[in-house]
């Protein structure tokens, strides 16, 4: 205790120093923003020795290094996670006492970095945490979005997109690296030349030059002895005045003048128009080219030349967004480093690997051939050559199948298929769950699997237990540690020991008490901080809630029809109408929490949000029913809100159309926090069920992926038949058009569109494309079983404890070990003791106030 007080006093002095030296104020007068900045800067200084020593260790050991390229990261608030990861919670509490500040106010003052949309970005952040914790040599690369995806407001059920101003104030956890900026070129006229091998290479004339400025964010690993710190490097075009085209501005072309400055403004600009498509393509190439230039510069600094590049560099293409790294690497190697075409292609395939995250063919990224030819003329020439050589090889290998070349070609029908490019240009291709990887091999990329059977593998996703259990749910974390020790924090397989306590009544009661406390915290949040807005955006109240005795039924994820939020809402219409007839029809209360954003151009997803709002409004106006049922739509769902919702959840909704969810990670977060899953046999749900065991996985339902594939191919499923033969389902669907939920024509029109999407074909899409009505009856009946089990709290707790105990396989630590072994061939490199001591000594020569030894 005395040591903590001493260290706290030193940290207070550092805070005072930063307040005066950096902000020109003193502790007593500092605003919450000023105190947050000074506190973060003081804490940041404490990790600099480890960060420097980590990078120096990797260079000294000449370690094979992973470079992880992703368009999205969702790290959540950095300050609170960093406090957890350097084990400084008690120290920080002591500092708050000494400074008279409120810790919760400090932590919630930090905005969530707006660098991602959903599971893809959060997965990348979990992976970075696990890479750092396990001392793997790695860098993350992404874009520093000025306004993120968007900030969501719900105006009378309508999603309104506002800029996500997470960078409105200074961001203390980033380092601007002006000297390491690189230049990326677009458009221009390619001029042919040859390298020393006779390979055609191209100079570029009259091009458009964009300066990419890097910002580095430290990713702190959880301490074993000495914690490692990795770098997440984010590229920005916003802070580079040279990107602004003054001549176009003076000519009156204001939109064109600022286009390159705005490339890093918004994640996934709406691409329903040409400008959005062009900016999105530029973003993807900016990430690929800038990161690749940086990788090459790092390698040359350590090794002097590129002779060891293929051995020492691993580039992970996280979904197809960074796939242009493939032709760009070939281009740079052949032109700038005079490497032959054949060798450059071998190096590229050796270094690159690709993670696929979707089984939806319409979600497989394609770019218009003419757009790429115009914006990236040199890369387009390389793509043409790669495609010619590949198609020739396919014809030779499969001479009897003329259609195979067309299916596998990178360029087809005026479109460039980025998934095909990613497969061809990588040495490994992985799915993210066993089912997903099997679908990739047998259906989605069957032709490629026949050609490259050894290229395909599986690495099931995982989440970091440090963010999603230790940090998000400290009560449950302490409960677990009290029983099995704290090794689970870095070795999550240890969580299996919790099974030994699952049938213990005292353990069950304590678990239920913790769940009630977390539910009370969520109730407080919803009642105070989740606003209801009228059609003009004015706050008219907050979400109606029930007490902690209710079943907390949670569906939090990106809005997409295949995730079937619509099925959840149709069930709630059925439930509402039951309770309307008889308020005692159900013996439990249910609070349904839904959260997620719809892509700006995804109209049906927006209509589903509106339906959720309108149904919540209808129930809230019904005095009898609202005592038993409530719906809360969480506005602007993000990582910080997930950390409040997930510990409070009783029931985890994982109801995607079987065969369409690649993996899921929300399912893992909710399960490891003690929620039971009601779910289809889809994605990682299948593996989770196996790990928990069928005996303790009670709420699986719905048609399987194979059954739905058969229904599609045979065209045997007719939504209309289900609609007319099930009176209760018919009644629920009719609520979308009978006027019972809508109060104006705009609302009625939105609901009618959902009604017709379920019952009418639309061009090539069949009615009820995602089999909502097919599974609705099974879902409804399974929800009754949920209620039956919830009536027995201790039995429910026993199931929940078995589910937590079965989550050991689903740590991102395990996923990263599998990537390192199966795909990257990485070794662990903890910080070299000598390097650490040297850096520490050099630092200590001018600073005697270090608090973390």
N, C-alpha and C positions, 0 to 999 in steps of 0.2 A: 504493500500500500504506500509506504514511504517513497519507494522508487517511482511508482506511478505519479505521485504528487510532484516529485522532482522533475520528471520528464514533462509533466503537464506545465509546470512553471516555465521550463525552457521553451516549450511550444508557444505559450502565451507571449513570451518575449519576442519570439520570431513573428508572431502575428502583429504585434505592436510595431515591429520594425517595418514590415511590409506596408502597414497602414500609413506610416509616416513617409517612408522612402518611395513607395509606388503610387500612393493615393492622396497624400497630403492631408491626412486627417488623423485623429487619435481615437483610441478605443471607445471612449465615452461618447463621442460624437458620430461614430461610424454608422452608416445605414446598414440594413441587412445585406444589400448588394455589396457594399464595401467590405463588410466583415466576411462575407462568403468568399470574395476574391482573395483577401489576405489570408484567410484560413486555408483555402485550397492551395495557394502559392507556398505557404509554409509547409503544408503536408507534401506537396509535390516535390519540394526540395529534398525531402527525406528519401525519395525513391531514385534520385538521380545517380547515386553511386551504383546501385544495383542495375539500373538501365545501362549505364556506361560499361559496367563490368560484364553484363550479359552480351552486348554487342562485341566487346573486345575478345571475350571467350570464344564466340563463334568464329571470329576471324583468325584467332591464334590456332584454333583446332582445325581450321580449313574444313568446316563442317558442311556436308551437303545440306542445302537450305531450301525450305519450302517458301514459295511466293504464292499467296492465296489471293486470287482476283475475284472480287464480288462487287456487283453494282449496289448491294445493300448491306448495311450493318445496322443492328438495333441494339446498341450496348446498354440502353437505359442510363439512368443517372450514374455518373462516374464516381462522384465523391463518396457516396454511401457504400458502393461496391468496393472502392479502394480501401476504405476504412476497414471493411470486413476482411479483405484479402491480405492486409498487412497486420491483422490481429490488433488493431488499435482502438477497439470499441470502448474499453474501459478508460483508456488514456483520453479519448475525445470527450467522454462524459465528464471527466475531471476538468478538462479545459473549459467546458461549458459552464461548470459551476464557478470557476475562477473568473470568467469573463462576464458572468451574469447573462448569458445568452441561452436561447432555447434550441436544443439539438434538432427537434423535429422541424422547427421553422427553418433552420439552416439547411437541412437535407432537402426539404420540399421546395426551397427557393431555386434550386438548380433545375433548369428545363431538361426534358428528355432530348438527347441529340436526334435530330430529324433525318436520320440517315437510312431509313428502311421503311418497308411497308408491312411485312408480316413475318411468316415463318422463315423465309429465305434469309432475311437479315438477322433475325435473332439466332438462327443456327450458326451463321458466320461468327457472331459475337461469342456464342458458347464455345465454338471451336477455338477462337483466339484465346479465351480464358484457359482452356484445357491445354493448348500448346504451351502457353507460358507456365502453367502449373507443373507440367511434366518436363519442362526444360528442353523442348524441341526447338531447333533453330528455324525460325519462321518470320516472315513479314506478311502483314495484311495490306492489301491495296484496295482503295475505293475512291469515291468522289465526295467532296465536301459540299453537300447540298445546302445552299443558303437558306432555302425555305422548305426543305424536306419533301415529304409526299404531299401533305397539306394538313391543316388543322381542321378537324371536322366539327361543325355545329349542326344541330338538328332543329330546324324551324318548322314546327307543326308537322313533323314527320319527314320533311324534305332535307336531304343532305346538302349543306352549304359548305363549300371548300374555301378556306381562308389560308393565307400564307402561314406556315409554321415558323414563327420568328424565334427559333431557338438560339440564334446568333445575334439577337437584339443587343445583348450586353457582351462584354468581354468573356471569352471562354478560357478559363485558366488551365484547362487540361490539354491544351494543344500547343505545339511549338511550330512557329512559322519558319520554313527553311528556304529563304530567298536564294541562297547560293546553289541550291540543288534543283532549281526550276529547269524545265525542259521545254522544247519547242515541238509542237505537233502541227503537221501540214495537211491542209485540205485543198481540194480542187487542183487546178493547175494543168499544165501540159507536159506529159511525160516525153522525155527525149531519150531515145534508145542509145545504149552503149554496151560494151561487153567487159566482163571481168577477165582475169588472167586464165580462167578455165574455159573461156569461150561462151559462158552463159550470158544471156541477155539480161542486162540490168538497166535501170532507168533513173536519169536525173529528172528533176521537176522544175519547171519554169512557170513564172506568173502564178505562184501558189498563194494560198491564204494561210498565214502563220498564226498559230495560237500558242500563247505561253501558258503552261500548266505549272502552277505554284503548289508545292507540297506543304501540308501541315501534318505533323506527327503527333499521335496520341499514344501515351504509354499504356500498355496492357499488362497489368500486374498479376503475376501468378501467386497462388496461395502458398504461404511459406512452408517449406519442409525444414531446411536449415537456413539457407539463404535464398530468398525468393528471386526468381528471374523476372525480367521485364521485357516484353516484346514491343514492337512498333506497329501501329496501324497508320499507314501513310495515306492521306486523303488529298486528292488533287482538286485545285480550285482555279477557275478562270476569272473569278469575280475581282480579285485584288491585283490584276495585271492591267495597267492602263493601256499597254500596247495592243491589247485585244479589242480596244474600242476604235472603230474605223471613222476617224474624224471627217475624212473627205466625203464619205457617204452621208454623215450627219449634216454637214454643211450643204450637201446637195438636196437635202430634204428627206432622205431615206432613213428616218429615225429608227425604224424597226430593224433594218439591215445593219445599221451602224453598231448596234449593241448586241447583235446575235451571239457573237463569240464570247463576249463578256458574260452573257447569260447562260452559257452551256452548263455550268454547275449550279444553276439556280434551283431547279425543281427536279425531284426524282420522278421518272416516268411522265414526262409531259404528255398531255392528251394527244394521241397520234391519229385522231380522226380527221386531221387536216395535214396538208403538205408541210407546213412549218413545224408542226409537232413531230412528224416523222423524221424530218431532216435533223432537228436538234437531238432527237433520241439516238439516231445513228451516229451523230457527231460525239455524243456523250460516250457511247460504247467504244468508239475508236480512241477517244481521248484517254479512257481508262486503260485500254490495251497498249497503246503506243507509249504513253508517258510512263506507265509501270515497266514496260519492257526496256525502255531506254535506261531507266533507273537500275533495273536488274543487271543490265550489261555493264553499266558504270561501276556498280558495286563489285561485280565479279572481276573486272579488269584491275580494280584497285588492289584486290587481295591477291590475284593470281598473275597479273601482268598481261595475260593473253587469254584467248578463248579455247585453248587446247583441252581444258578440263571442264568446259561449260556443260557438256552433256552429262557428265558424271555428277557435278556439284549442284546443278540447278533443277528444281522441280516446280512446275507452274500448274496450279490447280485452277481449272476453269469452272467456276461455281455457277451452274446453269449456262446458257449459251451467250449471255450478254457480253462476256469478254472474249468470245471466240475469235475475233479479228486479230488476237495475239498470234494466231497461227500463220496467216499470210504475212503479217508484219515481221515476225521473227525470220521467216524465210527471206523476205526482202532485205532486212538489215544485214543478215549474215552474208548473203551473196553480193550485196553492193558495198556495204561499209567495211566488211571484214574479209572480202575476197575469198570466200568459202564457196566451193562448188555447189551447184544446185542439188546434186544427189546427196552430198554430205549435209547441207543445210536442212534438207527435208528429214534426213535421219535424226539430226540433232533435235529438230522441232518435235518429231514424234516421240523421241526418248524423253524429252523434258516435260511435255504437256500431258495432262490427264483431265478428264471431263466428268463432272457429276451432273446427271440428269435429274430434274426435280418434277417432272410432269409426265403423265401418260395421255394427256389430252392432245390430240393431233393439232387442234386449232390453236393450242398454246405453244406449239413448237415454232420458234421464231424464224421468220423468213424476211428477207429484205429484197425490195425491188432491184432488179439487176441494173437498170438504168440509173437509179439513185446512187448505188455504190460506184458505178462507173464514173459518174459525175463528181462525186465528193471524194472518192478514193481511187483515182485512176490507176496508180501503180499497183495497189493491192488487188484491184479487179483483174489486171493482167495476170497476176500470180494465181488468183483463184481460177481463172480460165485454164491456165496451164496445169494446175493441180487436178482440175476436173477432167481434162483430156487424158492425162496419164492414168487417173483412177478408173475412168470409164473403160479405157482400153484394157486394163488389168481385169476388170469384172467380165468383159466380153470373153477374154481368154479363159478365165476360170469357169464361167458358166455359159458356154456357147449355145446351149439348148434353151436358155431362158432369155428371150429378147426383151421382155418387160422389166427384167431385174435392173438393167442399167438405168432405165428411166426412173425407177423407184429409188435407186441409190445415189443418183447423180447429185452433186452439190448444186448445180445450176439446172433448173428445169422450169419450163413455162414462164420464163422471164423473172423467176424468183431465185434467190440464193438461200439455200436451206442451211441454217446455222447449226442445227443438230447434226446433220450429215457431215458438215465441215469439222465439227468438234470430234466426232467419232473417228473420222479418217486421220485427223491430225494428232491424235492422242495415243499413248501406249496403253492406257487403261480407261475404261468407261464403267462407272458404277451407278447403280440405283441406290435408294436410301431406305429400303426395307426389303425383306425377302420376297414378298408378293410383288412389289414394284419391280425389283430386279428380274424376277421371272417374267413379268409382262413385257419388260423391255426386250428380253431375249426371244420370247415366243410370239409376240405380236407386234409391238411398236417398231423394233429394229431387228426383226427376224432375219432379213437379208444380210445385215451386217454381222449378226451373230454367226450365220453360216460361213461367212467369209473370214471372220476374226473370232473364233470361239474362245481363245485364250485372253482376249482383250477385255471381256466383260466380267464384272465381279459385283459383289454387294457389300456395302457398309451401311448398316442400319444407323439412322440418326440417333443423337443423344442430346441431352441438355445438361448444363452444369448444375450440380446439386449445391454448389456454393452460392450462386445467385438465387436459385429457385427453391431452396430449402433452408440452408443455413442463414441466408440474409433475409429472404422474403418471409420466412416463418420461424422466427427465433424461438417461440414457445415450443413448437413441435421439434425443432432442432435440439433444444435442451432436453426434451422428453426422450428423444432417441439416444442422445449421448449418455444420459443417466443410466440407460439400460445396457448399451453395447459399447460404450466408449466413443471417442471422437475420431477414430481412424477412418470412418465412413466419409469424412469430409474430403479426403483425397483418394480413398479406396472404396468406391461406392458398393463394390460387391459385398462389403461387410454388412450392408443393410439387411441382408438375408437373415442375420441373427435375430432380427426383430420378430421373426415367426415364433420364436420360443415364448414370446410374451403375449401373443395374439389372443389366447384363450383366458388370460388372467383377468378376472373381474376388476381389480384395482387399476390395471393398465387401461382397460377399456373405459372406465369411468374418467380417468385422467385425460385420455385422448378426447372423449366427448366434451369435457370441460374446456380443453384448448380450442376445440372446434367452435364451441359456443362463443368464446372470447373473440375469435377471429371473425365470426359472423356478426357480432356486435360492432366490430370495427368497420365492416363493410356496410352495415346498416347506417352507421354514422356518416360514412363517406357519401352514400347515395342520398341521404336526407339533407346533407349540407352542401355537397359539392357536385352533384350531378343534376344540372338544371333542366327544366322543361321550358321551352321557348314557344312563343306564338309565331304566327306567320311572318311577322316583321323582325323576329329575332330577339324580342324582349323577353327577359326571364319572367315567367309567371308562376314559378314554383319549383319544386324539386321532386325527384322520383318518390312515388309512394312505395313503402316497404312493409314487410311483415316482421314479426319478431324472430329471434334466433331459434325458436322452436320449429319454425317452418323448414321444409326441405329447400335447400338452396340449389337450384337447378341451373347450371351454367353452360352457355355456349359462347365462347369468345374466340373469334378467328376472322380472317379476312372474309368479306361478303362475296360469295360466289355460289352460283346455283348448284354446283356439284357438292358443296358442303351442306346443302339442304337445310339452311335456316328456315326455308319455306315449310318443310315438313314439320319442324318444331312448332311453327306458328299455326299450322292447320290442326295439329294435335291440341294446341291451346284453345283454338276455337271450339273443338269438340268438347274439351274439358269445361270451358266457360259455359257452353250451352247446357251441359249436364248440371252444373252448379246453379245455373239460372232456373232450371226446373225444380231442383231440390238442393238447397245449400248444404245439406247433410249427405249428399251423394258420395262425397269423399271424406275420409277420416283425418286426413292430414292437410296442413296448409302448404302452399308451394309459392316460393319467390323465384321467378325466372329472370336470370340476368343474361342479357345478350350484348355483345360488343363487337365492333369491327367497322372498317371503312370499306366503301365500295369505290372501285376505280371511277374517276370522273366521267368516263364515257360509257360506263356499264349500266344502262338504264334499268334492266330487270333487277339487278342487285339493289339499286336505289329504291325500286318499288317495294322490295322485300323489307327494307328499313322502314319505309312508310307504313307498310302493313303492321310491323311490330309496334310502331308508335300509335297507330289508330286502334289496334286491339288493346294496348295498354290503357289508352284513354277510355275506351268503352268499359273495360273492367273497372277502372278507377271511378267511373261515374255510377257504378252499380253498387248500392249500399250493402246489399246482401252478399254478393259474390266477392267484393274486394277484401272481405275478412278472411277469405280462404285462398285467394289467388291474386298475385300481382306480377307485373312485368316491368322490369327496369332496363331500358336501353342505355348503355353507357356511352356517353358522348366522348368522342376523341379518344378512343381506346388506345392505350400505349403500354410500354413496359411497366411504368410506375403504377398504373392502374391495375395491371395484371397482378402485381405483387400484393395488392389489397384483395383482389377478387379470388385468386387461386387458393390461398390458405382457408378461405371461408366456404369453398364449394363442397357440397355433399355429393352432387351428381355431375359427372362430366359428359357432355354431349359430344360424341364423336360419331356422327351419323351420315358421313359422306356416302355417296353412291359407290358401292363396292367396286374396286378396281380403278378408282379415279384419284384417290388420295395417295400420293407417293409414299408418305410416311406419317406426317404429323409430328409435332413436338409438344403442342398444347396438351395432347393426351398424356404425355409423359409427366409434364409439370403438374398437372392436376392429380394424377395417380400418386406421385411421390409425396403429395401433400394430403393424401387421405381421402380423395374423392373416388367414388365408384363410377365405372365407365358404363354408360349405355351406348352401345356402339355396334356398327356393322363389322363384318369381317373384311376390313380394309386397312391398307397401309400397315403401320406398326402395331395397330390394334391386335393383329393376329399373333405377333410375337409376344406382345405384352400378356395376352391371355395364356399363352403357353408357359411363360415364366411364372405367372401368378398361379396357374393351374386352373382347369375348368371348374374345380370345386369351389374356387373363391372368385370366379369371374361370372357373375350371375345374369348379366343383362345384355347378352349378345343376341342380335336379331337380324332379320332381313336376308334378302337374296344374296348369294355369293357372286364373286366376280365372274366365275365361269357360267353361272346361270344367266347373268345379265348379258354376257357376251353371246350366248346362244340365242337369247331373246332378240338381241339386235340383228344377228346374222340371219335369223329365220323370220324376222319381222312378225313375231307371234304376240308381242305385248301390245295391247290396245288400251290406252288409258281410259277411253270412254266406257269400256266394259266394266272396269273397276268402279268407275263413277256411278254407273246406273244400277249396279248390283249390290252396292253397300250403302244403305240408307244414311248411315251416320257420316260416312265420307262424303257422300253427295251433299248433305246438309252443310258440312264444313266448307266445301268448295263453293257452294252457292252463296255463302256469306261474302264471297269476293265480288258478287255482282248484284246482291239483293238490296243494297242500300243500307244495310244495318250497321255498317262501320263507317261509311263515308258521310260527310256533312256538306260537301260541295262537289262540283263537277270535276275539279282537278283530282281530288281524292278518288272519286268514283272511277275516273278514267285509268288511274294507276292500278287500281284493284282489278278492273276488267282485263287489263293487259296481263296480269298474273293468271287470271282465270283462263284466258285463251291460251296462254303458254302451256297450261296443263292439259288442255283438251283439244287443241287444234294444231295440225301440222303447220310449219312455217317454212316455206321454201323447201330446203333439203333436210331441215330438222324435224324429226317426228314430234308429235305431242308428248309432253312429259318426258323430255329427253333424259332427264336424270332420275326417272323411276320413283318420283315422290309418292305418287298414289299407289304404286305397286307395293311399297314397303310401309305405307301409312298404317294399315290395320295391324301389322305385326308390331310396329312401334307403339301404337296405342295400347295393345295388350301387354307389352313389356313394361310400359309405364305403370300399369296396375301392379305388376310384380314389384316394381321399385317401391311403390307406396306400402305394399304389404311388408316388405323387409324394413322399411323406415319406421314402421310401428314398433319394431323391436330394437331399440337403440343399441343395446349391448351387442346383439348379433350383428347389427350394421357395423359397429366399431370393430368387431372381429374380422369381418370381411375387409374393412378399410386397412387394418394393420397388415393383413396378408398381402394386400395390394401394394402397400408401401414396401414391404419386404421383398417383393418380386421385381423391384425396379432397378436392381443393381446393374443389369446389362444396358440400361438406357441412360447411363451417364455419358456426356460428351467425352469424358476421359477415355472410356472404352472405345468410342467411335474413332477418336484420334489415334489410339494404339493400333486399331485395325487399318486405318489409312496409312499410318507409318510403316506397317508391316507389309500390307498387300499392294500398296500403290506407290508410296514415296521412297521406301527404303531409308527412312530417317533413323538416326541414333540420337539418344538424349545426351545433352551437354550441360550439366549443372555448372554454375559459375565457378571458374577456376579460382581457387583460394588465393593464390599469389596475385592474380590480377585484381581481385576484389580488395585485397589488403593494400596494394599499390594505389588504386584509385581512392580508397578510403583515406590513406595517408596524405595524398596530394590535396584532397578536399579539406582534411582536418588542419592543414597548415594555415588555412585562412578562416576556418570556421570551427570554433570549439563548442558549438551548441547542437550537435547532432543528437537526436533523441532515440533513433532506432538503431540499435547495435547489431 
